[in-house]
Amino acid sequence: MSAVGLALTGCAASNSDATPEETSLTPVTFALDWAPNTNHIGVYVAEALGYFDEAGLDVEILPYGSTASTQLVSSGAADFGIGGQSNVQMARTSGLDLISVYRVTQSDTGELVVLGDREDVASPADLDGATFGGFGSPLYTALAAATIQGDGGSGEFEEVVLDTGAYEALSQGRIDFTLSVATWEGLQAEIDGHPYLGFSYQDYGVPDQQSTGIVSSDAYLAEHPEEATAFVQAVARGYEYAAEHPSEAAEILIEANPDTLGTATELVHNSAELLATDGYFTSQDREIGAANPEAWAEFGTFLFEQDFLVDAEGNVLTSEPDWTEYYTDDYL
């Protein structure tokens, strides 16, 4: 995973020919949660099309590393970062300084998947007793179990933790099912000629969530309200452009990350198109990037009832938090 710094950090200060406009840009750091992909496309568009410059910001994109983007933001090592709804709900409850300031996807992009040629699997309930390729997260295990139970199954299965190796294990038949992102891994499977049979969690009673978003910290927002507003609004412009011009936005993302995405042009274009046209980036019910209070409340209840919410001491919560404190639209 190569690091692609889009901002010319420090260059203006060291360049004697720099103009006052160039030297007045305020530095902002943004942490990725994975290798560059279409979830991040609006940020790369905002950089390439000058939206950050117009907002007076010099944005440095921090590459994915061993420390989660949410941890970097909470500790102050990054000003903003990628963090989805359930990440924020679980992490803030446990004591991290996190708050959602922009929602990239308006609904959940995840799904339960099996190989498309499995004639013995017609619905999730058929996976009782099967082998699940997991990712080491109890939440993902719960999503799989709840999807199966929502189809009338018991939700009992064997689990092996394979992390990203789950997709290879699935294609080789070493596991029966796993979880996938419909806007990325699912599309890659189609390109490879062995499309998945996918089951959306929400079709089987699991509450929807805004699964990808951008987070900051209360500490940063309190000290830098103007910069936060400028950043979030520039990012919103970037995602709005991606929603209206997915092919052009895909090219911007590829050009910014040739080492990681230069050989995946079909995947990037297909993903950008799906995100733009299937109601992921935008919603008819609210402005781009806005929170869906109903989704936060209902998925929060799911987490609470599954005992996934613990406080800073590791104690399971006995009362559900006020989810309106976990997100804000104030900077849109």
C-alpha positions in Angstrom: 0.0 0.0 0.0 1.8 3.1 -1.2 1.4 6.5 0.4 0.3 9.2 -2.0 0.5 12.6 -0.4 -1.7 14.9 -2.4 -0.7 18.1 -0.7 2.7 19.7 -1.2 3.3 19.8 2.5 6.0 22.2 3.5 6.9 23.1 -0.1 5.4 26.6 0.0 7.4 27.5 3.1 10.7 26.4 1.5 10.0 28.0 -1.9 11.2 31.5 -2.0 9.1 32.1 -5.1 5.9 31.1 -3.3 3.1 33.6 -3.4 1.3 34.9 -0.3 -1.8 32.9 -1.4 0.2 29.7 -1.4 1.8 30.3 2.0 -1.5 31.2 3.7 -2.9 27.7 3.3 -3.8 26.0 6.6 -2.4 22.5 7.0 -5.0 19.7 7.7 -4.3 16.0 7.9 -6.6 13.2 6.8 -6.1 9.6 7.6 -7.1 6.7 5.3 -8.5 3.5 6.7 -7.2 1.3 3.9 -5.4 1.5 0.6 -6.9 4.3 -1.6 -10.3 3.2 -3.0 -13.6 4.7 -4.1 -14.7 5.3 -0.5 -12.0 8.0 -0.6 -12.8 9.4 -4.0 -14.3 12.7 -2.9 -11.2 13.7 -1.0 -9.0 13.0 -4.0 -11.4 15.0 -6.2 -11.4 17.9 -3.8 -7.6 18.0 -3.9 -7.3 17.6 -7.7 -9.9 20.1 -8.6 -8.7 22.7 -6.2 -11.5 22.7 -3.7 -9.1 22.5 -0.8 -7.0 25.3 -2.2 -10.2 27.5 -2.6 -11.1 26.6 1.0 -7.6 27.8 2.2 -6.4 24.3 3.1 -3.3 22.3 2.5 -4.5 18.8 3.0 -2.1 15.9 3.6 -3.5 12.4 3.1 -2.0 10.0 5.6 -1.6 6.5 4.3 -3.1 3.5 6.0 -0.8 1.9 8.5 -0.8 -0.3 11.6 -2.8 2.3 13.6 -6.5 2.7 12.8 -7.6 6.0 11.3 -10.0 6.4 14.2 -7.2 6.0 16.7 -5.1 8.6 14.9 -8.0 11.1 15.0 -8.9 10.4 18.6 -5.3 10.9 19.7 -4.8 14.1 17.7 -2.3 12.6 15.3 -4.8 13.3 12.4 -7.4 16.0 12.1 -9.9 13.9 10.1 -10.1 10.3 9.0 -12.3 7.7 7.5 -14.7 6.1 10.1 -18.1 4.6 9.5 -21.1 4.7 11.7 -20.6 1.6 13.7 -16.9 2.5 14.2 -18.0 5.7 15.8 -20.7 4.2 17.9 -18.5 1.6 19.4 -15.3 3.7 19.7 -16.9 6.8 21.2 -18.8 4.7 23.7 -15.5 3.1 24.8 -13.9 6.5 25.4 -12.3 7.6 22.2 -12.7 11.3 21.1 -14.6 10.8 17.9 -17.5 12.3 16.2 -18.9 11.8 12.7 -18.8 15.0 10.6 -19.6 13.6 7.1 -21.3 10.4 5.8 -19.8 9.1 2.6 -22.3 6.3 2.0 -26.0 6.8 2.8 -26.5 3.1 3.4 -24.6 -0.1 4.2 -22.4 -1.4 1.4 -21.8 -4.7 3.2 -23.3 -8.1 2.4 -23.0 -11.8 3.1 -21.6 -13.7 0.1 -21.1 -17.2 -1.2 -19.8 -18.4 -4.6 -22.3 -17.8 -7.3 -22.3 -21.4 -8.4 -23.3 -22.9 -5.0 -26.6 -24.7 -6.0 -27.1 -25.8 -2.3 -27.4 -22.2 -1.1 -30.5 -20.3 -2.0 -30.8 -18.1 1.0 -28.9 -17.3 4.2 -30.6 -20.0 6.3 -28.9 -22.6 4.1 -25.6 -21.6 5.8 -26.4 -23.0 9.2 -23.5 -25.2 10.2 -21.3 -24.0 7.3 -17.8 -22.4 7.7 -17.6 -18.6 7.9 -14.4 -16.8 6.9 -14.3 -14.0 9.5 -12.2 -11.0 10.1 -11.5 -11.2 13.8 -14.4 -8.8 14.7 -17.3 -9.9 16.9 -19.5 -7.3 15.1 -18.9 -9.0 11.7 -19.7 -12.4 13.2 -22.9 -10.9 14.7 -23.9 -9.4 11.3 -23.5 -12.9 9.7 -25.5 -14.6 12.4 -28.3 -12.0 12.4 -28.6 -12.2 8.6 -29.0 -16.0 8.8 -31.4 -15.8 11.7 -33.5 -13.2 9.8 -34.0 -15.8 7.2 -35.2 -18.3 9.8 -31.9 -20.1 10.4 -30.3 -20.7 13.8 -27.3 -18.5 13.0 -24.9 -21.2 14.2 -21.7 -21.8 12.1 -18.0 -22.6 12.3 -15.7 -19.6 12.0 -12.1 -19.3 10.9 -10.4 -15.9 11.1 -8.8 -15.1 7.8 -8.9 -11.3 7.5 -8.5 -10.3 3.8 -7.5 -13.9 3.0 -11.2 -14.8 3.3 -11.8 -13.9 -0.4 -9.1 -16.2 -1.6 -10.3 -18.9 0.7 -13.9 -18.5 -0.6 -12.8 -18.8 -4.2 -10.9 -21.9 -3.4 -13.8 -23.5 -1.6 -12.0 -23.6 1.8 -14.8 -21.6 3.4 -18.5 -21.5 2.6 -19.3 -17.8 3.1 -17.9 -14.5 4.2 -18.8 -10.8 4.3 -18.0 -8.5 1.4 -18.4 -4.9 0.2 -20.7 -4.8 -2.7 -19.1 -1.7 -4.1 -15.6 -3.2 -4.2 -14.9 -6.9 -3.6 -18.3 -7.9 -5.1 -17.4 -6.0 -8.3 -13.9 -7.5 -8.4 -15.5 -11.0 -8.3 -17.7 -10.1 -11.3 -14.7 -8.8 -13.2 -12.8 -12.1 -12.4 -15.6 -14.1 -13.8 -16.9 -15.7 -10.6 -19.6 -13.3 -9.3 -20.8 -13.8 -5.7 -24.3 -14.6 -4.7 -24.9 -11.8 -2.2 -27.4 -11.3 0.6 -27.9 -7.8 1.9 -28.1 -7.7 5.7 -31.0 -5.3 5.6 -33.1 -7.7 3.5 -33.1 -10.0 6.6 -33.9 -7.6 9.3 -30.5 -6.0 10.2 -30.9 -2.3 10.6 -29.2 -0.1 8.0 -26.2 2.1 8.7 -24.2 4.8 7.0 -21.3 2.4 6.9 -18.6 4.8 5.6 -18.0 8.3 6.8 -15.5 10.9 7.9 -14.7 11.6 11.5 -13.0 14.3 13.6 -12.6 14.8 17.3 -14.4 17.1 19.7 -11.1 18.6 20.6 -10.1 19.5 17.0 -13.6 20.9 16.2 -13.6 23.1 19.3 -10.2 24.6 18.4 -10.6 24.8 14.6 -14.3 25.4 13.7 -13.5 27.5 10.6 -11.0 24.9 9.3 -13.4 22.1 10.0 -16.2 23.9 8.1 -13.9 24.6 5.2 -12.7 21.0 5.0 -16.1 19.3 5.3 -17.6 21.6 2.7 -14.8 21.0 0.3 -15.1 17.3 0.8 -18.8 17.5 0.1 -18.1 19.3 -3.2 -15.7 16.5 -4.0 -18.3 13.7 -3.4 -21.0 15.7 -5.2 -18.7 15.9 -8.2 -18.1 12.1 -8.0 -21.9 11.5 -7.8 -22.4 13.6 -10.9 -19.3 12.6 -12.8 -18.3 9.1 -11.7 -16.1 8.3 -14.7 -14.1 11.6 -14.4 -13.8 11.1 -10.7 -12.5 7.6 -11.2 -9.8 8.8 -13.4 -8.8 11.4 -10.8 -8.5 8.7 -8.2 -6.5 6.4 -10.5 -4.1 9.2 -11.6 -3.5 10.1 -7.9 -2.7 6.5 -7.0 -1.1 4.8 -10.0 0.9 2.3 -8.0 -2.2 0.9 -6.2 -4.9 1.5 -8.7 -3.2 1.7 -12.1 -3.9 -2.0 -12.8 -7.5 -1.8 -11.4 -9.1 0.7 -13.7 -12.1 -1.4 -14.5 -12.8 -2.0 -10.9 -12.4 1.7 -10.0 -14.7 2.8 -12.8 -17.4 0.2 -12.0 -17.2 1.0 -8.3 -17.5 4.8 -8.8 -20.5 4.3 -11.1 -22.2 2.0 -8.6 -21.7 4.4 -5.7 -22.9 7.3 -7.8 -26.0 5.7 -9.3 -27.3 3.3 -6.6 -28.0 5.8 -3.9 -24.8 5.4 -1.9 -23.3 8.9 -2.2 -26.6 10.8 -2.3 -30.1 10.5 -0.9 -33.3 12.1 -1.9 -34.2 12.6 1.8 -31.2 14.8 2.9 -28.3 16.8 1.6 -25.1 15.1 0.6 -23.1 13.9 3.6 -25.9 14.5 6.1 -26.5 12.1 9.0 -29.6 9.8 9.0 -30.8 10.0 12.6 -33.0 6.9 12.2 -30.1 4.8 11.0 -27.9 5.9 13.9 -30.7 5.1 16.4 -31.7 1.8 15.0 -28.2 0.4 14.4 -27.2 1.8 17.7 -30.0 -0.3 19.3 -28.7 -3.3 17.4 -25.2 -2.8 18.9 -26.7 -2.2 22.4 -28.9 -5.3 22.3 -25.9 -7.4 21.1 -23.8 -6.2 24.1 -21.2 -4.7 21.8 -21.1 -1.3 23.6 -18.6 -1.0 26.4 -17.4 2.0 28.4 -13.8 3.1 28.9 -13.3 0.5 31.6 -14.6 -2.3 29.4 -17.9 -2.7 31.1 -20.9 -3.5 29.0 -23.4 -0.6 28.9 -26.6 -1.0 30.8 -28.3 1.9 29.1 -28.2 3.0 25.5 -26.4 6.3 24.7 -27.9 9.4 23.1 -26.8 8.7 19.5 -27.4 12.4 18.5 -24.2 13.2 20.4 -22.2 10.9 18.0 -22.6 12.9 14.8 -23.1 16.4 13.6 -24.2 18.2 10.4 -23.0 21.6 11.7 -20.0 21.7 9.3 -21.9 20.9 6.1 
